[in-house]
Amino acid sequence: MFLSRLLLWLCYGVLGTAGLSSAVFAEVAPEAEVKAAVVFNLLSFIQWPIGWQPTSRSLHLCTFEASSIERELSRHSGKPVHGLFLVIRRIAGSAEELEQCQAVFVESANPSALARAAATASSQPLLVVGEGAWALERGAMIGVSLVSGRVALDVDTVALRRSRLVASSKLLRLARTLIE
C-alpha cells in the first residue's frame, strides 16, 4: 500500500491530479507529462554529497534535445528541490556543459548522449536519468519507462555510489530492477 502511494505521488507530483486514481491518471495524462512528473519528483529522493552545493541557488536538470518530455519538464522550472530552484537547461552535451548540471535526463533516442553523461558522472555528482527499458545498460543510473500504462523504475545503485549520490530507501523499494 505504501509503495503504491509513493509511486502515485511520484506520478502526481505537483500536477494537481491527486484526486484521480493511478489508472485514470495514466489514461488522461500524456506519456511525456507522466515521465516529466516522475523525473522531477525523483530529484527529491536523491541525496547529493555532503558539502556539495552549486554556486548558484539553483539545481540544473539538463536535457539534450527539444522534445515533448523537455517541454513538460520545463513546467517544473523554478520549483524548489532540496532548497534550490530547479532550472531546466537544454544543452548540446559538451563536457563543459555537463559539468554545470546536477542532473540530466536523456531520451531513449539519444544513446550517445547517455554515454557522454555517464562518463561525466564518473568524476562528479551528476544524476543520470535515462528513458526506456535499456537505460541502465546504456549508462543511466535510473531508468524510467512505461510498461502496460504504468511507470517502471530501474535503479543502478553502483553507478549512483560512483557518482557519490544516494537514492532513498523509498525510491529503491519502487524499483522494478535494482543493481546493487
Rosetta silent file (secondary structure, phi, psi, omega in degrees, C-alpha in Angstrom):
SEQUENCE: MFLSRLLLWLCYGVLGTAGLSSAVFAEVAPEAEVKAAVVFNLLSFIQWPIGWQPTSRSLHLCTFEASSIERELSRHSGKPVHGLFLVIRRIAGSAEELEQCQAVFVESANPSALARAAATASSQPLLVVGEGAWALERGAMIGVSLVSGRVALDVDTVALRRSRLVASSKLLRLARTLIE
SCORE:     score description
SCORE:     0.000 S_00000001
   1 L     0.000  -47.475 -178.989    0.000    0.000    0.000 S_00000001
   2 H   -60.933  -44.826 -177.363    2.755    2.458    0.971 S_00000001
   3 H   -64.102  -40.295  179.316    4.760    1.720   -2.191 S_00000001
   4 H   -66.640  -35.553  176.562    1.780    2.205   -4.465 S_00000001
   5 H   -66.250  -40.188  179.393    1.028    5.521   -2.759 S_00000001
   6 H   -64.921  -42.978  177.792    4.645    6.625   -3.167 S_00000001
   7 H   -63.796  -39.594  177.205    4.623    5.721   -6.857 S_00000001
   8 H   -61.402  -42.627  178.690    1.352    7.548   -7.238 S_00000001
   9 H   -63.102  -40.809  177.538    2.925   10.596   -5.555 S_00000001
  10 H   -58.211  -41.080 -179.238    5.882   10.364   -7.946 S_00000001
  11 H   -72.142  -45.788 -177.013    3.448   10.452  -10.863 S_00000001
  12 H   -69.721  -46.472 -178.052    1.170   13.134   -9.481 S_00000001
  13 L    47.790 -121.447 -177.855    3.889   15.322   -8.078 S_00000001
  14 L  -110.838   26.725 -177.516    2.669   18.825   -8.412 S_00000001
  15 L   -81.093   -8.128  176.516    0.343   18.250  -11.319 S_00000001
  16 L    76.457   24.585 -178.980   -2.729   18.797   -9.174 S_00000001
  17 L  -113.107   26.022 -174.581   -4.344   15.472  -10.001 S_00000001
  18 L   -60.229  -18.632  179.792   -4.228   13.943   -6.526 S_00000001
  19 L   -82.320   -5.483 -177.661   -7.949   13.174   -6.655 S_00000001
  20 L   -97.337  152.691  173.966   -7.579   10.732   -9.539 S_00000001
  21 L   -75.994  163.566 -179.251   -6.662    7.061   -9.326 S_00000001
  22 H   -64.219  -33.598  179.097   -3.392    5.927  -10.919 S_00000001
  23 H   -66.344  -42.389  178.370   -5.309    4.143  -13.683 S_00000001
  24 H   -65.604  -41.925 -179.640   -7.224    7.308  -14.541 S_00000001
  25 H   -58.281  -45.162 -178.937   -4.017    9.368  -14.395 S_00000001
  26 H   -63.901  -31.491 -179.039   -2.316    7.053  -16.888 S_00000001
  27 H   -78.008  -35.634 -174.454   -5.301    7.348  -19.238 S_00000001
  28 H   -94.230  -22.119 -177.772   -5.702   11.133  -19.152 S_00000001
  29 L   -95.407  132.115  175.682   -2.089   12.258  -18.907 S_00000001
  30 L   -61.985  153.123 -178.041    0.136   12.071  -21.962 S_00000001
  31 H   -54.946  -42.471 -179.308    3.193    9.845  -21.597 S_00000001
  32 H   -61.818  -38.843  179.743    5.558   12.835  -21.680 S_00000001
  33 H   -65.772  -42.322  179.256    3.681   14.514  -18.816 S_00000001
  34 H   -63.865  -48.979 -178.878    3.850   11.375  -16.667 S_00000001
  35 H   -63.303  -39.981  178.754    7.564   10.845  -17.323 S_00000001
  36 H   -63.644  -41.658  178.590    8.374   14.503  -16.667 S_00000001
  37 H   -63.506  -40.520  178.791    6.487   14.405  -13.356 S_00000001
  38 H   -65.523  -46.943  179.779    8.356   11.259  -12.330 S_00000001
  39 H   -59.861  -46.112  178.279   11.747   12.722  -13.278 S_00000001
  40 H   -57.535  -47.397 -176.802   11.008   15.938  -11.375 S_00000001
  41 H   -72.605  -24.988  175.684    9.932   14.024   -8.269 S_00000001
  42 H   -58.954  -34.627 -177.786   12.900   11.640   -8.449 S_00000001
  43 H   -57.320  -31.834 -179.991   15.154   14.588   -7.625 S_00000001
  44 H   -72.953  -17.117 -177.594   13.637   14.738   -4.137 S_00000001
  45 H  -102.230   11.285  178.139   14.629   11.112   -3.491 S_00000001
  46 E  -115.154  135.452  176.916   18.315   11.603   -4.348 S_00000001
  47 E  -109.137  123.376  175.951   20.875   12.864   -1.870 S_00000001
  48 L   -83.079  162.980 -175.727   23.887   14.709   -3.249 S_00000001
  49 L   -59.497  148.505  175.174   27.203   14.551   -1.306 S_00000001
  50 L   -60.831  136.019 -178.149   27.589   16.457    1.949 S_00000001
  51 L    87.963  -13.852  177.143   29.230   19.788    1.251 S_00000001
  52 L   -74.385  131.545  175.526   28.055   19.743   -2.360 S_00000001
  53 L  -158.277  125.698  178.087   26.314   22.948   -3.240 S_00000001
  54 L   -63.921  159.213 -178.214   26.058   24.574   -6.626 S_00000001
  55 L   -67.678  -25.702  177.614   27.489   28.067   -6.954 S_00000001
  56 L  -103.860  179.409  178.803   24.022   29.476   -7.597 S_00000001
  57 L   -91.303   32.305 -177.375   20.766   28.891   -5.682 S_00000001
  58 E  -132.721  153.651  174.194   19.580   26.547   -8.426 S_00000001
  59 E  -109.967  123.793 -174.889   19.702   22.890   -9.313 S_00000001
  60 E   -97.184  117.526  171.770   20.218   22.339  -13.032 S_00000001
  61 E  -102.900  115.360 -173.996   18.374   19.478  -14.725 S_00000001
  62 E  -103.247  149.068  174.156   19.737   19.283  -18.251 S_00000001
  63 E  -128.213  163.372 -175.043   18.266   17.749  -21.394 S_00000001
  64 L  -102.186  -16.504 -175.453   19.861   17.163  -24.770 S_00000001
  65 L  -155.248  158.991  175.099   17.151   17.985  -27.235 S_00000001
  66 L   -71.007  131.238 -179.002   13.828   19.660  -27.753 S_00000001
  67 L  -161.656  173.989  177.898   11.076   17.116  -27.155 S_00000001
  68 H   -66.367  -35.407  179.031    7.693   16.668  -25.583 S_00000001
  69 H   -68.531  -41.314  178.205    9.325   15.487  -22.339 S_00000001
  70 H   -61.892  -40.787  177.740   11.591   18.530  -22.253 S_00000001
  71 H   -61.712  -42.056  179.292    8.561   20.794  -22.732 S_00000001
  72 H   -69.077  -37.986  176.801    6.796   19.050  -19.842 S_00000001
  73 H   -61.884  -36.721 -178.070    9.909   19.236  -17.650 S_00000001
  74 H   -62.173  -21.547  175.790   10.072   22.991  -18.270 S_00000001
  75 L   -65.449  -20.291 -179.533    6.746   23.319  -16.433 S_00000001
  76 L   -93.566   -4.149  179.933    8.633   22.401  -13.261 S_00000001
  77 L   -58.014  135.236  179.679   11.289   25.092  -13.760 S_00000001
  78 L    91.149  -10.845  179.254   11.552   27.368  -10.725 S_00000001
  79 L   -77.914  151.404 -177.858   10.080   24.827   -8.308 S_00000001
  80 E   -78.113  139.313  172.975   12.057   24.017   -5.157 S_00000001
  81 E  -140.304  118.038 -179.484   14.180   20.865   -4.890 S_00000001
  82 L    54.045   37.619  178.266   16.369   20.416   -1.800 S_00000001
  83 L    78.024    5.730  178.858   16.035   24.130   -1.034 S_00000001
  84 E  -115.774  159.703  177.618   17.209   25.115   -4.523 S_00000001
  85 E   -92.429  131.683 -178.331   15.232   26.337   -7.504 S_00000001
  86 E   -75.492  132.599  174.890   15.012   23.922  -10.415 S_00000001
  87 E  -121.889  126.637  176.280   16.342   25.150  -13.753 S_00000001
  88 E   -97.190  121.856 -177.491   15.710   23.109  -16.900 S_00000001
  89 E  -123.696  132.127  171.585   18.534   23.615  -19.418 S_00000001
  90 E   -91.831  128.835 -178.406   18.868   22.246  -22.924 S_00000001
  91 L  -126.405  161.570  175.553   22.497   21.506  -23.719 S_00000001
  92 L   -81.557  -25.812  175.528   24.451   20.194  -26.703 S_00000001
  93 L   109.438   15.634  177.119   26.285   17.774  -24.427 S_00000001
  94 L   -70.032  159.408  179.250   29.849   19.015  -24.234 S_00000001
  95 H   -58.764  -38.940 -179.754   31.853   18.114  -21.136 S_00000001
  96 H   -63.892  -41.146  178.444   31.867   21.775  -20.090 S_00000001
  97 H   -67.613  -43.063 -179.524   28.061   21.975  -20.279 S_00000001
  98 H   -62.734  -31.514  178.254   27.585   18.704  -18.401 S_00000001
  99 L   -64.474  -20.609  179.046   29.824   19.992  -15.600 S_00000001
 100 L   -88.474   -2.928 -176.891   27.220   22.713  -14.961 S_00000001
 101 L  -100.688  146.196  171.510   24.423   20.147  -14.467 S_00000001
 102 L  -101.782  -20.675  176.616   23.462   18.358  -11.267 S_00000001
 103 E  -148.202  152.751  178.299   21.064   16.017  -13.092 S_00000001
 104 E  -140.550  138.783  174.693   20.497   15.090  -16.706 S_00000001
 105 E  -113.587  127.827 -177.699   17.579   13.411  -18.468 S_00000001
 106 E  -121.783  126.232  179.778   18.360   11.564  -21.680 S_00000001
 107 L   -76.355  158.474 -174.535   15.672   10.259  -24.007 S_00000001
 108 L   -61.617  -25.604 -177.365   15.881    6.749  -25.452 S_00000001
 109 L   -78.103    2.201 -174.349   16.598    8.026  -28.953 S_00000001
 110 L  -128.655   63.759 -176.983   19.954    9.504  -27.876 S_00000001
 111 H   -63.934  -29.388  179.120   22.278    6.678  -26.653 S_00000001
 112 H   -68.693  -36.157  176.349   25.463    8.644  -27.448 S_00000001
 113 H   -66.177  -37.424  178.481   24.332   11.479  -25.149 S_00000001
 114 H   -62.959  -41.604  177.985   23.649    8.919  -22.428 S_00000001
 115 H   -63.502  -41.131  178.123   27.203    7.587  -22.780 S_00000001
 116 H   -64.244  -42.202  179.565   28.651   11.137  -22.521 S_00000001
 117 H   -65.024  -41.853  178.915   26.574   11.873  -19.427 S_00000001
 118 H   -62.908  -38.506  178.138   27.626    8.586  -17.796 S_00000001
 119 H   -64.314  -41.262  178.399   31.293    9.399  -18.466 S_00000001
 120 H   -66.094  -38.554 -177.998   30.906   12.815  -16.817 S_00000001
 121 H   -65.388  -18.587  178.797   29.092   11.272  -13.843 S_00000001
 122 L   -72.133  -15.162 -178.197   32.149    9.145  -13.077 S_00000001
 123 L  -120.232    1.273  178.841   34.011   12.286  -11.998 S_00000001
 124 L  -154.485  159.649  178.559   31.288   14.469  -10.447 S_00000001
 125 L   -75.216   86.365 -178.645   27.949   14.109   -8.619 S_00000001
 126 L  -122.859  117.064  177.219   25.704   14.063  -11.691 S_00000001
 127 E   -78.550  124.038 -179.246   22.416   12.159  -11.605 S_00000001
 128 E  -111.596  112.427  178.543   21.852   10.460  -14.973 S_00000001
 129 E  -110.782  127.525 -179.105   18.236    9.520  -15.693 S_00000001
 130 E  -118.030  154.370  179.292   17.506    7.697  -18.928 S_00000001
 131 E   -96.561  138.954  171.997   14.314    6.859  -20.731 S_00000001
 132 L   104.923  163.252 -175.368   13.438    3.322  -21.729 S_00000001
 133 L   -65.067  -25.343 -176.689   13.928   -0.272  -20.705 S_00000001
 134 L  -100.887   14.275 -174.761   17.602   -0.343  -21.736 S_00000001
 135 L   -60.040  -42.900 -178.381   18.651    2.875  -19.992 S_00000001
 136 L   -65.032  -40.930  179.782   20.773    1.203  -17.295 S_00000001
 137 L   -64.100  -23.784 -178.612   22.671   -0.901  -19.822 S_00000001
 138 L   -96.019    1.407  173.528   23.491    2.288  -21.726 S_00000001
 139 L   119.439   -3.180  179.327   24.845    4.139  -18.671 S_00000001
 140 L   -73.506  154.960  173.206   21.899    5.656  -16.787 S_00000001
 141 L   -88.478  -35.047  177.227   21.670    5.463  -13.009 S_00000001
 142 E  -131.051  130.595  175.978   17.882    5.482  -13.101 S_00000001
 143 E  -107.529  135.249  179.646   15.760    4.259  -15.978 S_00000001
 144 E  -120.577  124.898  177.452   12.182    5.483  -16.426 S_00000001
 145 E  -147.237  162.409  174.243    9.770    3.684  -18.717 S_00000001
 146 E  -106.255  126.714  179.324    6.080    2.997  -19.120 S_00000001
 147 E  -125.371  117.357 -178.937    5.082   -0.667  -19.114 S_00000001
 148 L    53.284   39.773  177.404    1.429   -1.507  -19.729 S_00000001
 149 L    79.507    6.021  178.943    0.481    2.062  -18.818 S_00000001
 150 E  -118.759  148.920  178.364    2.421    2.047  -15.534 S_00000001
 151 E   -74.705  132.873  174.679    5.667    3.748  -14.621 S_00000001
 152 E  -120.254  134.192  179.051    8.601    1.369  -14.167 S_00000001
 153 E  -116.372  135.926  173.259   11.827    2.448  -12.487 S_00000001
 154 E  -120.503  134.828 -174.025   15.183    0.696  -12.770 S_00000001
 155 E  -129.969  130.890  175.995   17.955    1.801  -10.409 S_00000001
 156 E  -108.371   97.187 -177.666   21.714    1.157  -10.525 S_00000001
 157 H   -71.053  -24.941  177.129   22.984    1.870   -7.001 S_00000001
 158 H   -64.013  -47.967  178.873   26.563    1.017   -8.042 S_00000001
 159 H   -64.600  -38.946  177.031   26.551    3.845  -10.594 S_00000001
 160 H   -60.204  -47.108 -179.739   24.917    6.183   -8.058 S_00000001
 161 H   -62.515  -38.416  178.265   27.646    5.438   -5.481 S_00000001
 162 H   -58.323  -33.013 -179.431   30.390    6.004   -8.084 S_00000001
 163 L   -94.154    8.200  178.602   28.989    9.498   -8.527 S_00000001
 164 L    64.197   31.222  177.183   28.659    9.917   -4.704 S_00000001
 165 L  -107.242  152.229  179.698   24.856   10.027   -4.910 S_00000001
 166 E  -129.879  129.563  174.672   22.451    8.141   -2.650 S_00000001
 167 E   -91.697  140.243  179.278   18.908    7.073   -3.502 S_00000001
 168 L   -66.056  154.816  178.842   16.420    6.994   -0.642 S_00000001
 169 H   -62.763  -29.857  177.431   15.178    3.621    0.548 S_00000001
 170 H   -62.438  -43.716  178.531   11.680    4.668   -0.519 S_00000001
 171 H   -65.830  -43.369 -178.418   12.844    5.034   -4.104 S_00000001
 172 H   -62.107  -33.939  178.151   14.757    1.754   -4.014 S_00000001
 173 H   -67.275  -22.695  179.968   11.629   -0.131   -2.888 S_00000001
 174 H   -83.448  -14.617 -172.206    9.844    1.100   -6.017 S_00000001
 175 L   -66.108  134.206  172.237   12.475   -0.194   -8.412 S_00000001
 176 L   -73.414  -43.091  176.950   11.487   -2.914  -10.839 S_00000001
 177 E  -123.450  135.112 -179.597   15.171   -3.689  -11.327 S_00000001
 178 E  -131.662  116.655  176.200   17.798   -2.907   -8.696 S_00000001
 179 E   -99.146  120.508 -176.990   21.512   -3.281   -9.409 S_00000001
 180 L  -117.188    0.000    0.000   23.473   -3.362   -6.165 S_00000001
